[in-house]
Amino acid sequence: MRGPLGAVIGRYPSSDGNAQMGGIIRHNRKCRDIVFLVIFIAFWVGMIVNSSFGFNQGNPLRLTYGLDYKGNVCGDKHANPGLRELELKYWLNPNQVYQSGLKDSQFKLADARSICLMDCPTPSEDSLNWVCDYPEGEIRLSMDDWIDRNYDYFEFLTPEMRNSSVNLQGPCYPVIFPSVNVYWSCQFLDRPSNVSLTHWKLMGGMNIDADLIIDKSIHKSTNSRSSVLKRYMADIGKSWPVLIVCGGILPLFLAVIWLLMIRHFVAAMPWVTVVLFNILIISVTMFYYLKAGWIGNDAITPIIGDHDPYVHIYGRELNHMRAAAVLMTFVMVVSVLTSIAIIRRIIMATSVLKVAAKVIGEVQALIIFPIIPYAILAIFYMLWLSAALHLFSSGQVVQNNCNSNCCAYDLASKLVNCNRCCGYSIRYTRHIDIAIFFHLFGCYWATQFFVACSSTVIAGSVASYYWARGETSPEIPFLPVFSSMKRLARYNLGSMALGSLTVSFMESIRFILESIRRKLKVASTTPDSRIGRAVHNTSRFCLRCIEWIIKSVNRNAYIMIAITGKSFCKASAIATELIINNILRIGRVNVIGDVILFLGKLCVSLSSALFAFLMLDTHKYRSAHNKISSPLFPVLVCWGLGYVVATLFFGVVEMSIDTIILSFCQDSEEHQGTAQYAPPLLMETLNDQNEMQRLTQGPPSS
């Protein structure tokens, strides 16, 4: 049975009338949960090693551009030859592309001879165009001259080279099919030029297969799941200015404005938050509809640059955008209906927010404190994202082992080479998926850790305010925020590591189970019976409930850690007992306040998403070098970053309310229902008889 907390966290008159000494917040603390702090530090060492591996083995250019037949990454200025601005992968031999698309063929598109160009070649209207291999050997042209000649030096070939070229063995190859730039690969179109074919046949060229297969072969490669995932990661790297503005600067500005408005216009803020939330979620949903092509003519397209308007090529990205639009429609409908349902409760939320507003007004450093964890997380996210891009692209470029006929003329050796003519691919390191999961888990754990630290500092500052009877007591620390930070850094980092690990572990389990569910669904092994589906859905629901309960218990545990200095488990037990004993007091007052704060966080994050859509809709990200395949991932990242930033700043209000209410309930419990430490500002806010009854006695008995 735990004793009263008053003697631990404050001082109040004892039964004999003497004041118990010990200060507002007990200082004779000791370090807690050190083992988990050691584990957290060891994990960070592992993160550094894991990231170093990514920086050593990775090259983010691989996420966007393909490899040529020499194993060079297109666009790499350090390649041999230098491929600066030569970013498009082009397959020279159309018959190899056709062969790779046959159903039972052993020949792979990765082994077809390919080079890097600046733009996709087009057939001539009155003659035959050629695309020749990189100039070397007897072809004494610089790369610039080769580019200026539209990659054509057929007139300089010797009779032997011309004969080899007519047999589709290079070094020059005919341009028979038109092509368009699809995600930095020249996609052949099944529209062979009759003029070019006529000239080719007059030269005695070998037969060229013209079929829809030649179109589908490249499309299948560029539209594979791995290629789409790489492009999504590349989109995040290309849109880093958007992430900084919409994921960092904008939510910081909006969150600070929201806190200031809570401080000065608390009565209006719940109404403003609900209305603004509905406007923003509808606006973001409409942008999803625009990019999905269901409104207007602005659907995302895989084609880069100018092209024939009658050419339509679809990719997985468009399907993903449409799926996201459907999901957002459902979320929008549920959210709007829910926000309408809570209108009657907004008056209660206003009274609760007044408590936090008064606390923020007295401990004004709370408004600017979140800038500290914000700056730390900003630096961490920049380093983490850079490491993630390198980790996703890590691996070694190795030559494939193929048993196919890929003979081609070698300008250096001056003969047709049929040995080691296979293409190159990236061989990813073993267990790279584990390394990526480790990196993602580290990001989530670190985020939860810094949010926990921020929450505990705020709770300690507000507890100092409450248990010192607010502004009437001279014992409140001159700088309560910095005093709370000092206690956290000295005694409670281990508890923060344990609390954040608990949340991260539960989220990881849910992620793994969700991945298994999707694989079973793809394999058509999902339970078909009603009982099986019921068990499956119930398990998902229970897991989400457990995750929500853990997060809620953690938040209150951080408050008790800040007050008592206990270990995480002990503080959780104290907080849980206090909540159970006062569930009606806390629930009726605090739930609606949490809903308003949650809507406020969504307002900030939705604003980040909306502005991200607007920035990504500019010419810079719609064409040429910086074109992104889809705004989906950058917008989601901005949305997530905006929510994290809002959580840091809104935590000031959230933790203020929770700390005040928990302290008030504990104060009332220790003093037979009459709070002794409630400061005058709190009492003024709660002087309404109905509110006092709601806090101290729960709902009236019928």
TASULJO-V103961 format. One record per backbone hydrogen bond with DSSP energy under -1.0 kcal/mol. CO is the residue of the C=O (numbers start at 1). NH is the residue of the N-H. If there is no record, write none. Layout:
# TASULJO-V103961
CO/NH
CO/NH
This chain:
# TASULJO-V103961
5/9
6/10
12/20
14/17
18/14
27/29
33/37
34/38
35/39
36/40
37/41
38/42
39/43
40/44
41/45
42/46
43/47
44/48
45/49
46/50
47/51
48/52
49/53
50/54
51/55
52/56
53/57
54/58
59/62
60/63
61/64
61/65
66/74
68/71
72/68
73/76
76/79
76/83
83/86
85/87
86/75
88/117
89/186
90/115
93/97
94/98
95/99
96/100
99/102
108/111
109/112
113/92
114/69
115/90
117/88
129/175
131/173
136/139
138/140
139/141
142/146
143/147
144/148
145/149
146/151
147/150
149/152
151/132
153/156
154/157
158/162
159/163
160/164
161/165
162/166
163/167
164/169
165/168
166/206
169/409
171/133
173/131
176/193
178/189
180/187
181/304
184/89
185/182
187/180
189/191
193/197
194/198
195/199
196/200
197/201
198/202
199/203
200/205
201/204
211/214
212/216
213/217
215/219
216/220
217/221
218/222
219/223
221/224
224/228
225/229
226/230
227/231
228/232
229/233
230/234
231/235
232/236
233/237
234/238
235/239
237/240
239/243
240/244
241/245
242/246
243/247
244/249
245/250
248/252
249/253
250/254
251/255
252/256
253/257
254/258
255/259
256/260
257/261
258/262
259/263
260/264
261/265
265/269
268/272
269/273
270/274
271/275
272/276
273/277
274/278
275/279
276/280
277/281
278/282
279/283
280/284
281/285
282/286
283/287
284/288
285/289
286/290
287/291
288/292
289/294
289/295
290/293
291/300
302/183
308/311
315/319
316/320
317/321
318/322
319/323
320/324
321/325
322/326
323/327
324/328
325/329
326/330
327/331
328/332
329/333
330/334
331/335
332/336
333/337
334/338
335/339
336/340
337/341
338/342
340/343
342/345
343/346
345/349
346/350
347/351
348/352
349/353
350/354
352/356
353/357
354/358
355/359
356/360
357/361
358/362
359/363
363/366
364/367
365/369
368/371
369/372
370/374
371/375
372/376
373/377
374/378
375/379
376/380
377/381
378/382
379/383
380/384
381/385
382/386
383/387
384/388
385/389
386/390
387/391
388/392
389/393
391/394
396/427
398/425
404/406
408/417
410/414
410/415
415/410
417/408
423/400
425/398
427/396
429/432
431/435
432/436
433/437
434/438
435/439
436/440
437/441
438/442
439/443
440/444
441/445
442/446
443/447
444/448
445/449
446/450
447/451
448/452
449/453
450/454
451/455
452/456
453/457
454/458
455/459
456/460
457/461
458/462
459/463
460/464
461/465
462/466
463/467
465/470
466/469
469/472
470/473
479/483
480/484
481/485
482/486
483/487
484/488
485/489
486/490
487/491
488/492
491/32
492/496
493/497
494/498
495/499
496/500
497/501
498/502
499/503
500/504
501/505
502/506
503/507
504/508
505/509
506/510
507/511
508/512
509/513
510/514
511/515
512/516
513/517
514/518
515/519
516/520
517/521
518/522
519/523
520/525
521/524
529/533
530/534
531/535
532/536
533/537
534/538
535/539
536/540
537/541
538/542
539/543
540/544
541/545
542/546
543/547
544/548
545/549
546/550
547/551
548/552
549/553
550/554
551/555
552/556
553/557
554/558
555/559
556/560
557/561
558/562
559/563
560/564
561/565
567/571
568/572
569/573
570/574
571/575
572/576
573/577
574/578
575/579
576/580
577/581
578/582
582/586
583/587
584/588
586/590
587/591
590/594
591/595
592/596
593/597
594/598
595/599
596/600
597/601
598/602
599/603
600/604
601/605
602/606
603/607
604/608
605/609
606/610
607/611
608/612
609/613
610/614
611/615
612/616
615/618
619/622
619/623
621/628
624/627
631/635
632/636
633/637
634/638
635/639
636/640
637/641
638/642
639/643
640/644
641/645
642/646
643/647
644/648
645/649
646/650
647/651
649/652
650/654
651/655
652/656
653/657
654/658
655/659
656/660
657/661
658/662
659/663
660/664
661/665
662/666
663/667
664/668
665/669
666/670
668/673
671/674
679/683
680/684
681/685
682/686
688/692
689/693
690/694
691/695
692/696
693/697
